[in-house]
Amino acid sequence: VQPPEKPLQAEEWNRLRESFQSPGMFEEVMFNSMVRCNSPIDVAKSLLTHVAKTNGDIAYNLLVKYLALCVQQGQTSEICDVYDIMKIRFKILESGAYNLLIRGLSNSDQWRMALTLLEEVKKIMIPSRTNYESCIKAASRHQEMNLAFELYHEMLAKDLIPTLDVLQAFFDFSRGMKGAELQKELFGILLYLRENQIYPHKTLMRSIKLWFESIPGGNWRGHLTNIKDSGQCPVCNHQLEDSDLTEEEYNNL
């Protein structure tokens, strides 16, 4: 189904619906298509208005699909409006809607509202990794590093494994910032990588390098290199740790 390029009147939507092979599925299929084609918001809104006038209300799944389109386009005021409608109509929302709302709001100037929603989610379920990471990135972007780390530790305590993407955000947004506590937290991330033998990809590696070089009063220099088979670093001549298991560790395993 190809969505229209401009908003339609009620009779035009009705004509399209009647020509569709399964009229009962028309709105759902049309909204899916609008999300896929990234249709203009006013086109989607005209279908939503038509559904509301025809049925007297809008089904939950259609509101979520409209919300997905708003989030995709960063339409903050529309995201807030849909949330207001959903809050009145439905006592609680499911995780898909919360994921969209938190993601959409955390990327906007209303990012603190995403934190409020995260608290709401906590009352009814364990928030997803995505929920936490959206809020962590928002707090980091606004230089609220204490808040970002608080959420990060909360996330780890719930056994949610962070993506390298969110770990990179910590190093990117801490660049050039002072503070012993902040440094301690970032070294904590490096220890987390080391203890779990997680190897940073190129962009995270570059962010770690740039953060070290930006430490106020520090004199760090990072270099790309290839480690010798002996495990020695050609730049600083340090011997890398051996990751082989001891006999005791192997037996425990």
C-alpha positions in Angstrom: 0.0 0.0 0.0 1.4 3.4 -1.0 0.4 6.1 1.4 -1.1 9.4 -0.1 1.3 12.3 -0.3 -1.1 14.8 1.2 -3.9 14.7 3.8 -7.2 13.3 2.6 -10.8 14.1 3.3 -13.1 11.6 5.0 -14.7 10.5 1.7 -11.3 10.0 0.1 -10.2 7.8 3.0 -13.4 5.8 2.7 -12.9 5.3 -1.0 -9.3 4.0 -0.4 -10.6 1.7 2.4 -13.3 0.2 0.2 -10.9 -0.5 -2.6 -8.6 -2.3 -0.2 -8.8 -6.2 -0.3 -9.3 -6.5 3.5 -11.1 -3.3 4.7 -10.9 -4.3 8.3 -7.1 -4.3 8.2 -6.9 -1.0 6.1 -5.9 1.4 8.9 -3.3 -0.9 10.4 -1.7 -1.7 7.0 -1.8 2.0 6.0 -0.1 3.1 9.2 2.6 0.4 8.8 3.2 1.7 5.3 3.4 5.3 6.5 6.1 4.4 9.1 8.0 2.5 6.4 7.8 5.4 3.9 8.3 8.1 6.6 5.1 9.9 5.5 4.4 13.5 6.5 2.8 13.8 9.9 -0.2 15.7 8.6 -1.1 12.8 6.3 -1.0 10.3 9.2 -2.9 12.8 11.4 -5.7 13.1 8.8 -6.2 9.3 8.9 -6.1 9.4 12.7 -8.8 12.1 12.7 -10.9 10.2 10.2 -10.7 7.0 12.4 -11.7 9.0 15.5 -14.7 10.6 13.8 -15.8 7.3 12.3 -15.3 5.0 15.3 -15.6 7.5 18.1 -12.2 6.6 19.4 -8.8 5.3 18.2 -7.5 1.8 18.9 -4.4 1.4 21.0 -2.4 -0.3 18.3 -3.1 2.6 15.8 -2.0 5.2 18.4 1.3 3.3 18.9 1.9 3.2 15.1 1.3 6.9 14.9 3.6 7.4 17.9 6.3 5.4 16.1 6.1 7.8 13.1 6.3 10.9 15.4 9.4 9.5 17.2 11.0 8.7 13.8 10.6 12.3 12.8 11.4 13.9 16.2 7.9 15.5 16.5 8.1 16.3 20.2 4.8 18.2 20.6 3.0 15.3 18.8 4.7 12.7 21.1 3.5 14.7 24.1 0.0 14.9 22.7 -0.2 11.2 22.0 1.1 10.5 25.5 -1.6 12.7 27.0 -4.3 10.8 25.0 -2.9 7.4 26.0 -2.6 8.4 29.7 -6.3 9.3 29.8 -7.5 6.4 27.7 -5.4 3.5 29.1 -4.5 2.8 32.8 -1.1 1.4 31.9 0.8 1.1 28.6 2.8 -1.9 27.4 6.6 -1.9 26.9 6.5 -1.0 23.2 4.7 2.3 23.8 7.0 3.2 26.7 10.1 2.4 24.6 8.9 4.8 21.9 7.9 7.5 24.3 11.1 7.4 26.3 13.2 7.3 23.1 11.3 10.1 21.5 11.4 12.4 24.5 15.0 11.7 25.5 16.1 13.0 22.1 14.2 16.3 22.6 14.3 19.4 24.9 11.6 17.5 27.0 14.2 14.9 28.0 13.5 15.2 31.7 10.0 13.9 30.9 11.7 10.7 29.7 13.1 10.3 33.3 9.6 10.7 34.7 8.4 8.0 32.3 11.2 5.7 33.4 10.1 6.0 37.0 6.5 5.1 35.8 7.8 2.0 34.0 9.7 0.9 37.2 6.4 0.7 39.1 5.0 -2.0 36.7 7.9 -3.8 35.1 11.7 -3.9 34.9 12.6 -1.2 32.4 14.4 -2.4 29.2 18.0 -1.8 28.4 16.8 0.7 25.7 14.8 2.7 28.3 17.8 3.1 30.5 20.2 3.8 27.6 17.9 6.5 26.1 17.8 8.3 29.5 21.6 7.9 30.1 22.4 9.4 26.7 20.0 12.3 27.3 21.6 13.0 30.7 25.2 12.7 29.2 24.3 15.0 26.3 23.2 17.7 28.9 26.4 17.2 30.9 24.5 15.7 33.8 27.1 13.0 34.3 26.2 12.2 38.0 22.6 11.4 36.9 23.9 9.4 33.9 26.1 7.2 36.1 23.4 6.8 38.6 21.2 5.3 35.9 24.1 3.2 34.6 24.7 1.6 38.0 20.9 1.0 38.4 20.9 -0.7 35.0 23.9 -3.0 36.0 22.2 -3.9 39.3 19.2 -5.1 37.2 21.6 -7.4 35.2 21.0 -5.4 32.0 24.2 -5.5 29.9 25.1 -2.1 28.4 25.8 -1.7 24.7 29.1 -0.3 23.6 27.2 2.6 22.1 26.1 3.9 25.6 29.6 3.3 27.1 30.9 5.5 24.2 28.5 8.3 25.2 30.1 8.4 28.6 33.6 9.0 27.1 32.3 11.4 24.4 30.4 13.7 26.8 33.0 13.6 29.6 35.7 15.0 27.3 37.6 17.8 29.0 35.6 17.7 32.2 37.3 17.9 35.6 36.5 15.8 38.7 38.1 12.8 40.5 34.7 11.1 40.9 34.0 11.3 37.1 37.5 9.9 36.4 36.8 7.1 38.9 33.5 6.2 37.1 35.2 6.1 33.7 38.0 4.0 34.9 35.2 1.7 36.3 33.9 1.3 32.8 37.4 0.4 31.6 37.6 -2.2 34.4 34.2 -3.5 33.4 35.5 -4.0 29.8 38.7 -5.7 31.1 37.0 -8.0 33.6 34.4 -9.2 31.0 37.0 -9.3 28.2 34.9 -7.0 26.0 36.9 -5.5 23.2 36.0 -1.9 22.2 35.2 -1.3 18.5 37.1 1.4 16.6 34.8 4.3 17.4 34.7 3.5 21.2 38.4 3.0 21.1 38.8 6.4 19.5 36.5 8.0 22.2 38.5 6.4 25.0 41.8 7.7 23.4 40.3 11.3 23.0 39.0 11.3 26.6 42.4 10.4 28.0 44.1 13.1 26.0 41.5 15.7 27.1 41.9 15.1 30.9 42.7 18.5 32.4 46.3 18.6 33.7 46.9 15.1 32.3 49.6 14.3 29.7 48.2 11.2 28.0 48.9 10.3 24.4 47.1 7.5 22.6 48.6 5.6 19.6 47.2 2.9 17.3 49.4 -0.1 17.2 49.5 -3.8 16.7 50.5 -6.0 19.6 53.3 -8.5 19.0 52.7 -12.2 19.4 54.7 -12.0 22.6 51.9 -9.8 24.1 54.2 -6.8 24.3 53.0 -3.3 23.3 55.5 -1.8 20.7 54.6 1.8 21.9 54.9 1.6 25.7 56.7 -1.7 26.0 54.3 -3.0 28.6 53.4 -6.7 28.7 49.7 -7.3 28.2 47.9 -9.5 30.7 47.6 -13.1 29.8 43.9 -14.1 29.6 44.6 -17.9 29.9 42.8 -19.6 32.8 44.8 -21.0 35.6 44.3 -24.7 36.4 42.1 -23.8 39.4 39.9 -21.5 37.3 39.6 -24.1 34.6 38.5 -26.7 37.2 36.0 -24.3 38.7 34.6 -23.7 35.2 
